[in-house]
Amino acid sequence: MAHHKSSLKRIRQDAKKRIQNRYYKKSTRTMIKKLRELTDKSEATTMLPKVISMVDRLAKHNNIHKNKAANLKSSLTRHVASI
């Protein structure tokens, strides 16, 4: 166990950030799954910018790699276009 005050604070902060990161990552994955399951093109086109925004936010905060974000956005855009 850490003894320094700063180390204890860092542990608390890391735990809080980890929970937040897991929440944002999981909610984004859920939205991606819902978007892929849609069959209505108009509904999918309105949902796509929201999902892309969520993916960009994850990449910006280094929760996912920027290339993975780009691949996800590309594949989702192609999927919506093919509906």
MOPAC internal coordinates of N, CA, C and O (Angstrom, degrees):
PM7 1SCF
backbone

  N    0.0000 0     0.00 0     0.00 0    0    0    0
  C    1.4590 1     0.00 0     0.00 0    1    0    0
  C    1.5210 1   109.09 1     0.00 0    2    1    0
  O    1.2310 1   121.05 1   -36.89 1    3    2    1
  N    1.3016 1   115.61 1   143.11 1    3    2    1
  C    1.4596 1   120.60 1  -179.26 1    5    3    2
  C    1.5283 1   110.24 1   -71.54 1    6    5    3
  O    1.2310 1   121.00 1   -29.53 1    7    6    5
  N    1.3269 1   115.68 1   150.47 1    7    6    5
  C    1.4586 1   120.51 1  -179.07 1    9    7    6
  C    1.5150 1   112.62 1  -111.42 1   10    9    7
  O    1.2310 1   120.08 1   154.32 1   11   10    9
  N    1.3173 1   117.45 1   -25.68 1   11   10    9
  C    1.4608 1   120.28 1  -177.51 1   13   11   10
  C    1.5201 1   110.48 1   -78.21 1   14   13   11
  O    1.2310 1   121.04 1   -33.68 1   15   14   13
  N    1.3132 1   115.61 1   146.32 1   15   14   13
  C    1.4622 1   120.73 1   179.14 1   17   15   14
  C    1.5225 1   111.21 1   -60.31 1   18   17   15
  O    1.2310 1   121.11 1   137.91 1   19   18   17
  N    1.3211 1   115.48 1   -42.09 1   19   18   17
  C    1.4623 1   119.63 1  -178.00 1   21   19   18
  C    1.5244 1   111.25 1   -65.92 1   22   21   19
  O    1.2310 1   120.31 1   145.11 1   23   22   21
  N    1.3297 1   117.01 1   -34.89 1   23   22   21
  C    1.4643 1   120.29 1   178.61 1   25   23   22
  C    1.5203 1   110.94 1   -68.09 1   26   25   23
  O    1.2310 1   120.55 1   140.04 1   27   26   25
  N    1.3173 1   116.55 1   -39.96 1   27   26   25
  C    1.4588 1   120.55 1   178.03 1   29   27   26
  C    1.5275 1   110.75 1   -64.14 1   30   29   27
  O    1.2310 1   121.15 1   139.35 1   31   30   29
  N    1.3358 1   115.41 1   -40.65 1   31   30   29
  C    1.4578 1   119.86 1   178.41 1   33   31   30
  C    1.5305 1   110.69 1   -65.12 1   34   33   31
  O    1.2310 1   120.74 1   137.91 1   35   34   33
  N    1.3222 1   116.19 1   -42.09 1   35   34   33
  C    1.4673 1   120.72 1   179.06 1   37   35   34
  C    1.5266 1   110.21 1   -61.03 1   38   37   35
  O    1.2310 1   120.18 1   140.06 1   39   38   37
  N    1.3269 1   117.26 1   -39.94 1   39   38   37
  C    1.4660 1   121.05 1   178.91 1   41   39   38
  C    1.5278 1   110.24 1   -63.16 1   42   41   39
  O    1.2310 1   120.55 1   136.53 1   43   42   41
  N    1.3381 1   116.55 1   -43.47 1   43   42   41
  C    1.4660 1   120.70 1   178.49 1   45   43   42
  C    1.5248 1   110.82 1   -62.74 1   46   45   43
  O    1.2310 1   120.51 1   135.30 1   47   46   45
  N    1.3333 1   116.63 1   -44.70 1   47   46   45
  C    1.4640 1   120.81 1  -178.89 1   49   47   46
  C    1.5236 1   111.09 1   -64.32 1   50   49   47
  O    1.2310 1   120.63 1   137.22 1   51   50   49
  N    1.3375 1   116.40 1   -42.78 1   51   50   49
  C    1.4599 1   120.05 1  -179.10 1   53   51   50
  C    1.5275 1   111.37 1   -63.43 1   54   53   51
  O    1.2310 1   120.68 1   140.94 1   55   54   53
  N    1.3253 1   116.31 1   -39.06 1   55   54   53
  C    1.4660 1   119.78 1   179.24 1   57   55   54
  C    1.5283 1   110.30 1   -64.10 1   58   57   55
  O    1.2310 1   120.44 1   138.11 1   59   58   57
  N    1.3244 1   116.76 1   -41.89 1   59   58   57
  C    1.4564 1   120.97 1   179.86 1   61   59   58
  C    1.5253 1   110.99 1   -65.43 1   62   61   59
  O    1.2310 1   120.50 1   135.45 1   63   62   61
  N    1.3361 1   116.64 1   -44.55 1   63   62   61
  C    1.4646 1   120.82 1   179.83 1   65   63   62
  C    1.5218 1   110.88 1   -64.26 1   66   65   63
  O    1.2310 1   120.27 1   142.18 1   67   66   65
  N    1.3340 1   117.09 1   -37.82 1   67   66   65
  C    1.4519 1   121.44 1  -179.31 1   69   67   66
  C    1.5240 1   110.55 1   -62.23 1   70   69   67
  O    1.2310 1   120.54 1   136.60 1   71   70   69
  N    1.3235 1   116.58 1   -43.40 1   71   70   69
  C    1.4649 1   120.60 1   179.18 1   73   71   70
  C    1.5205 1   110.26 1   -64.75 1   74   73   71
  O    1.2310 1   120.27 1   136.57 1   75   74   73
  N    1.3362 1   117.10 1   -43.43 1   75   74   73
  C    1.4656 1   120.42 1   178.92 1   77   75   74
  C    1.5214 1   111.04 1   -63.40 1   78   77   75
  O    1.2310 1   120.45 1   136.31 1   79   78   77
  N    1.3392 1   116.74 1   -43.69 1   79   78   77
  C    1.4660 1   120.25 1  -179.45 1   81   79   78
  C    1.5259 1   110.98 1   -62.46 1   82   81   79
  O    1.2310 1   120.61 1   138.48 1   83   82   81
  N    1.3419 1   116.45 1   -41.52 1   83   82   81
  C    1.4603 1   120.33 1   178.86 1   85   83   82
  C    1.5180 1   110.59 1   -62.63 1   86   85   83
  O    1.2310 1   120.40 1   139.20 1   87   86   85
  N    1.3266 1   116.84 1   -40.80 1   87   86   85
  C    1.4678 1   121.13 1  -179.96 1   89   87   86
  C    1.5238 1   110.72 1   -63.04 1   90   89   87
  O    1.2310 1   119.91 1   130.19 1   91   90   89
  N    1.3295 1   117.77 1   -49.81 1   91   90   89
  C    1.4611 1   121.22 1  -178.24 1   93   91   90
  C    1.5244 1   111.25 1   -64.37 1   94   93   91
  O    1.2310 1   120.58 1   140.23 1   95   94   93
  N    1.3310 1   116.50 1   -39.77 1   95   94   93
  C    1.4538 1   120.53 1  -179.53 1   97   95   94
  C    1.5270 1   110.94 1   -66.13 1   98   97   95
  O    1.2310 1   120.68 1   135.53 1   99   98   97
  N    1.3240 1   116.30 1   -44.47 1   99   98   97
  C    1.4576 1   121.01 1  -178.76 1  101   99   98
  C    1.5273 1   111.16 1   -66.97 1  102  101   99
  O    1.2310 1   120.14 1   138.32 1  103  102  101
  N    1.3316 1   117.33 1   -41.68 1  103  102  101
  C    1.4640 1   119.50 1  -179.92 1  105  103  102
  C    1.5259 1   110.77 1   -66.39 1  106  105  103
  O    1.2310 1   120.15 1   145.24 1  107  106  105
  N    1.3218 1   117.33 1   -34.76 1  107  106  105
  C    1.4638 1   120.40 1   176.68 1  109  107  106
  C    1.5222 1   110.77 1   -66.98 1  110  109  107
  O    1.2310 1   120.34 1   136.32 1  111  110  109
  N    1.3290 1   116.95 1   -43.68 1  111  110  109
  C    1.4611 1   120.52 1   177.93 1  113  111  110
  C    1.5336 1   111.06 1   -60.35 1  114  113  111
  O    1.2310 1   120.48 1   140.81 1  115  114  113
  N    1.3322 1   116.68 1   -39.19 1  115  114  113
  C    1.4574 1   120.96 1   179.15 1  117  115  114
  C    1.5205 1   110.77 1   -64.57 1  118  117  115
  O    1.2310 1   120.54 1   137.33 1  119  118  117
  N    1.3420 1   116.58 1   -42.67 1  119  118  117
  C    1.4709 1   120.19 1   179.10 1  121  119  118
  C    1.5280 1   111.20 1   -64.87 1  122  121  119
  O    1.2310 1   120.43 1   141.11 1  123  122  121
  N    1.3274 1   116.79 1   -38.89 1  123  122  121
  C    1.4662 1   120.94 1   178.05 1  125  123  122
  C    1.5279 1   109.58 1   -62.21 1  126  125  123
  O    1.2310 1   120.82 1   136.56 1  127  126  125
  N    1.3312 1   116.04 1   -43.44 1  127  126  125
  C    1.4540 1   120.52 1   179.79 1  129  127  126
  C    1.5259 1   110.69 1   -62.94 1  130  129  127
  O    1.2310 1   120.23 1   136.85 1  131  130  129
  N    1.3378 1   117.16 1   -43.15 1  131  130  129
  C    1.4644 1   120.86 1   178.86 1  133  131  130
  C    1.5270 1   111.09 1   -63.54 1  134  133  131
  O    1.2310 1   120.66 1   140.43 1  135  134  133
  N    1.3380 1   116.33 1   -39.57 1  135  134  133
  C    1.4614 1   120.28 1   179.36 1  137  135  134
  C    1.5209 1   111.17 1   -64.29 1  138  137  135
  O    1.2310 1   120.31 1   139.64 1  139  138  137
  N    1.3199 1   117.01 1   -40.36 1  139  138  137
  C    1.4666 1   120.46 1  -179.98 1  141  139  138
  C    1.5225 1   112.14 1   -68.74 1  142  141  139
  O    1.2310 1   120.31 1   154.08 1  143  142  141
  N    1.3352 1   117.02 1   -25.92 1  143  142  141
  C    1.4644 1   120.44 1  -179.08 1  145  143  142
  C    1.5314 1   112.74 1   -83.79 1  146  145  143
  O    1.2310 1   119.89 1   166.36 1  147  146  145
  N    1.3441 1   117.82 1   -13.64 1  147  146  145
  C    1.4580 1   120.63 1  -177.47 1  149  147  146
  C    1.5255 1   111.20 1   -67.93 1  150  149  147
  O    1.2310 1   121.60 1   -34.96 1  151  150  149
  N    1.3296 1   114.55 1   145.04 1  151  150  149
  C    1.4656 1   119.53 1   176.61 1  153  151  150
  C    1.5206 1   111.32 1  -116.70 1  154  153  151
  O    1.2310 1   120.15 1   165.90 1  155  154  153
  N    1.3335 1   117.32 1   -14.10 1  155  154  153
  C    1.4622 1   121.57 1   178.94 1  157  155  154
  C    1.5254 1   109.77 1   -87.57 1  158  157  155
  O    1.2310 1   120.53 1   -59.72 1  159  158  157
  N    1.3326 1   116.59 1   120.28 1  159  158  157
  C    1.4646 1   120.66 1  -174.46 1  161  159  158
  C    1.5245 1   112.46 1   -65.65 1  162  161  159
  O    1.2310 1   119.50 1   139.34 1  163  162  161
  N    1.3206 1   118.56 1   -40.66 1  163  162  161
  C    1.4682 1   120.24 1  -177.75 1  165  163  162
  C    1.5250 1   110.98 1   -66.17 1  166  165  163
  O    1.2310 1   120.83 1   141.24 1  167  166  165
  N    1.3167 1   116.01 1   -38.76 1  167  166  165
  C    1.4643 1   120.00 1   177.65 1  169  167  166
  C    1.5234 1   111.08 1   -66.67 1  170  169  167
  O    1.2310 1   120.91 1   140.48 1  171  170  169
  N    1.3291 1   115.86 1   -39.52 1  171  170  169
  C    1.4671 1   120.73 1   179.93 1  173  171  170
  C    1.5261 1   111.28 1   -67.01 1  174  173  171
  O    1.2310 1   120.27 1   141.17 1  175  174  173
  N    1.3232 1   117.08 1   -38.83 1  175  174  173
  C    1.4667 1   119.44 1  -179.10 1  177  175  174
  C    1.5248 1   111.70 1   -69.83 1  178  177  175
  O    1.2310 1   119.79 1   150.48 1  179  178  177
  N    1.3332 1   118.01 1   -29.52 1  179  178  177
  C    1.4681 1   119.39 1   176.31 1  181  179  178
  C    1.5196 1   111.50 1   -76.93 1  182  181  179
  O    1.2310 1   120.55 1   151.47 1  183  182  181
  N    1.3230 1   116.56 1   -28.53 1  183  182  181
  C    1.4681 1   120.66 1  -178.51 1  185  183  182
  C    1.5273 1   112.17 1   -82.87 1  186  185  183
  O    1.2310 1   120.13 1   152.74 1  187  186  185
  N    1.3264 1   117.35 1   -27.26 1  187  186  185
  C    1.4696 1   121.64 1  -175.44 1  189  187  186
  C    1.5256 1   114.00 1   -56.44 1  190  189  187
  O    1.2310 1   118.22 1   132.17 1  191  190  189
  N    1.3400 1   120.99 1   -47.83 1  191  190  189
  C    1.4728 1   119.29 1  -179.47 1  193  191  190
  C    1.5241 1   113.63 1   -61.46 1  194  193  191
  O    1.2310 1   120.41 1   146.31 1  195  194  193
  N    1.3350 1   116.82 1   -33.69 1  195  194  193
  C    1.4670 1   120.13 1   178.11 1  197  195  194
  C    1.5186 1   110.98 1   -65.91 1  198  197  195
  O    1.2310 1   121.01 1   137.10 1  199  198  197
  N    1.3259 1   115.68 1   -42.90 1  199  198  197
  C    1.4678 1   119.97 1  -179.55 1  201  199  198
  C    1.5234 1   110.23 1   -68.08 1  202  201  199
  O    1.2310 1   120.10 1   138.64 1  203  202  201
  N    1.3159 1   117.42 1   -41.36 1  203  202  201
  C    1.4624 1   121.35 1   178.42 1  205  203  202
  C    1.5262 1   110.45 1   -61.42 1  206  205  203
  O    1.2310 1   120.80 1   140.27 1  207  206  205
  N    1.3273 1   116.07 1   -39.73 1  207  206  205
  C    1.4603 1   120.48 1   177.59 1  209  207  206
  C    1.5259 1   111.48 1   -62.34 1  210  209  207
  O    1.2310 1   120.92 1   138.72 1  211  210  209
  N    1.3323 1   115.84 1   -41.28 1  211  210  209
  C    1.4721 1   119.65 1   179.02 1  213  211  210
  C    1.5346 1   110.92 1   -64.76 1  214  213  211
  O    1.2310 1   120.82 1   138.24 1  215  214  213
  N    1.3266 1   116.04 1   -41.76 1  215  214  213
  C    1.4634 1   120.66 1   179.80 1  217  215  214
  C    1.5233 1   110.28 1   -64.77 1  218  217  215
  O    1.2310 1   120.54 1   137.62 1  219  218  217
  N    1.3424 1   116.57 1   -42.38 1  219  218  217
  C    1.4615 1   120.51 1   178.00 1  221  219  218
  C    1.5257 1   111.38 1   -61.15 1  222  221  219
  O    1.2310 1   120.79 1   139.97 1  223  222  221
  N    1.3261 1   116.10 1   -40.03 1  223  222  221
  C    1.4563 1   120.06 1  -179.89 1  225  223  222
  C    1.5334 1   110.89 1   -64.29 1  226  225  223
  O    1.2310 1   120.36 1   140.57 1  227  226  225
  N    1.3381 1   116.91 1   -39.43 1  227  226  225
  C    1.4631 1   120.08 1   177.61 1  229  227  226
  C    1.5304 1   110.92 1   -63.72 1  230  229  227
  O    1.2310 1   120.78 1   139.24 1  231  230  229
  N    1.3265 1   116.12 1   -40.76 1  231  230  229
  C    1.4626 1   120.10 1  -179.71 1  233  231  230
  C    1.5251 1   110.71 1   -68.50 1  234  233  231
  O    1.2310 1   120.66 1   142.05 1  235  234  233
  N    1.3202 1   116.34 1   -37.95 1  235  234  233
  C    1.4581 1   120.77 1  -179.30 1  237  235  234
  C    1.5291 1   111.42 1   -62.85 1  238  237  235
  O    1.2310 1   120.94 1   142.81 1  239  238  237
  N    1.3370 1   115.81 1   -37.19 1  239  238  237
  C    1.4635 1   120.20 1  -179.29 1  241  239  238
  C    1.5253 1   112.64 1   -92.91 1  242  241  239
  O    1.2310 1   120.39 1  -167.28 1  243  242  241
  N    1.3257 1   116.85 1    12.72 1  243  242  241
  C    1.4667 1   123.42 1   177.10 1  245  243  242
  C    1.5204 1   113.42 1    60.71 1  246  245  243
  O    1.2310 1   120.03 1  -149.82 1  247  246  245
  N    1.3298 1   117.56 1    30.18 1  247  246  245
  C    1.4588 1   120.19 1   173.46 1  249  247  246
  C    1.5149 1   110.50 1   -81.29 1  250  249  247
  O    1.2310 1   120.74 1   149.76 1  251  250  249
  N    1.3284 1   116.19 1   -30.24 1  251  250  249
  C    1.4584 1   121.53 1   170.83 1  253  251  250
  C    1.5209 1   107.11 1  -131.80 1  254  253  251
  O    1.2310 1   120.61 1   -20.91 1  255  254  253
  N    1.3229 1   116.44 1   159.09 1  255  254  253
  C    1.4537 1   120.93 1  -179.34 1  257  255  254
  C    1.5227 1   109.77 1   -71.89 1  258  257  255
  O    1.2310 1   120.43 1   -31.13 1  259  258  257
  N    1.3293 1   116.78 1   148.87 1  259  258  257
  C    1.4675 1   120.64 1  -177.24 1  261  259  258
  C    1.5283 1   111.84 1   -64.06 1  262  261  259
  O    1.2310 1   119.96 1   147.91 1  263  262  261
  N    1.3243 1   117.69 1   -32.09 1  263  262  261
  C    1.4616 1   119.60 1   178.19 1  265  263  262
  C    1.5283 1   111.05 1   -70.50 1  266  265  263
  O    1.2310 1   120.55 1   142.99 1  267  266  265
  N    1.3286 1   116.56 1   -37.01 1  267  266  265
  C    1.4573 1   119.69 1   176.37 1  269  267  266
  C    1.5189 1   110.05 1   -63.70 1  270  269  267
  O    1.2310 1   120.67 1   139.66 1  271  270  269
  N    1.3222 1   116.32 1   -40.34 1  271  270  269
  C    1.4622 1   120.59 1   177.72 1  273  271  270
  C    1.5198 1   110.39 1   -61.22 1  274  273  271
  O    1.2310 1   120.54 1   136.23 1  275  274  273
  N    1.3203 1   116.57 1   -43.77 1  275  274  273
  C    1.4638 1   120.72 1   179.84 1  277  275  274
  C    1.5286 1   110.74 1   -63.76 1  278  277  275
  O    1.2310 1   120.37 1   137.73 1  279  278  277
  N    1.3410 1   116.90 1   -42.27 1  279  278  277
  C    1.4649 1   120.46 1   178.92 1  281  279  278
  C    1.5244 1   111.39 1   -64.68 1  282  281  279
  O    1.2310 1   120.47 1   139.15 1  283  282  281
  N    1.3306 1   116.72 1   -40.85 1  283  282  281
  C    1.4645 1   120.73 1   178.12 1  285  283  282
  C    1.5226 1   111.17 1   -62.57 1  286  285  283
  O    1.2310 1   120.68 1   133.00 1  287  286  285
  N    1.3287 1   116.30 1   -47.00 1  287  286  285
  C    1.4648 1   120.39 1  -179.13 1  289  287  286
  C    1.5252 1   110.61 1   -62.15 1  290  289  287
  O    1.2310 1   120.63 1   138.52 1  291  290  289
  N    1.3098 1   116.41 1   -41.48 1  291  290  289
  C    1.4560 1   120.98 1  -179.80 1  293  291  290
  C    1.5283 1   111.16 1   -63.43 1  294  293  291
  O    1.2310 1   120.73 1   133.01 1  295  294  293
  N    1.3295 1   116.21 1   -46.99 1  295  294  293
  C    1.4578 1   119.54 1  -177.14 1  297  295  294
  C    1.5339 1   111.30 1   -68.59 1  298  297  295
  O    1.2310 1   120.53 1   143.79 1  299  298  297
  N    1.3363 1   116.59 1   -36.21 1  299  298  297
  C    1.4624 1   118.72 1   178.56 1  301  299  298
  C    1.5308 1   111.47 1   -69.05 1  302  301  299
  O    1.2310 1   120.60 1   142.12 1  303  302  301
  N    1.3266 1   116.46 1   -37.88 1  303  302  301
  C    1.4663 1   120.52 1   178.02 1  305  303  302
  C    1.5296 1   109.87 1   -64.59 1  306  305  303
  O    1.2310 1   120.88 1   137.03 1  307  306  305
  N    1.3270 1   115.93 1   -42.97 1  307  306  305
  C    1.4616 1   119.79 1   178.18 1  309  307  306
  C    1.5256 1   110.93 1   -63.36 1  310  309  307
  O    1.2310 1   120.91 1   140.60 1  311  310  309
  N    1.3285 1   115.86 1   -39.40 1  311  310  309
  C    1.4645 1   120.38 1   179.46 1  313  311  310
  C    1.5292 1   111.21 1   -62.83 1  314  313  311
  O    1.2310 1   120.75 1   133.64 1  315  314  313
  N    1.3276 1   116.18 1   -46.36 1  315  314  313
  C    1.4801 1   120.12 1  -179.19 1  317  315  314
  C    1.5331 1   110.03 1   -64.87 1  318  317  315
  O    1.2310 1   120.37 1   142.17 1  319  318  317
  N    1.3302 1   116.89 1   -37.83 1  319  318  317
  C    1.4578 1   119.74 1   179.66 1  321  319  318
  C    1.5225 1   111.99 1   -67.05 1  322  321  319
  O    1.2310 1   120.29 1   151.21 1  323  322  321
  N    1.3317 1   117.06 1   -28.79 1  323  322  321
  C    1.4617 1   120.29 1  -176.36 1  325  323  322
  C    1.5330 1   112.83 1   -85.57 1  326  325  323
  O    1.2310 1   120.14 1   170.85 1  327  326  325
  N    1.3185 1   117.34 1    -9.15 1  327  326  325
  C    1.4837 1   119.78 1  -179.64 1  329  327  326
  C    1.5250 1   109.67 1   -68.43 1  330  329  327
  O    1.2310 1   120.10 1   180.00 1  331  330  329

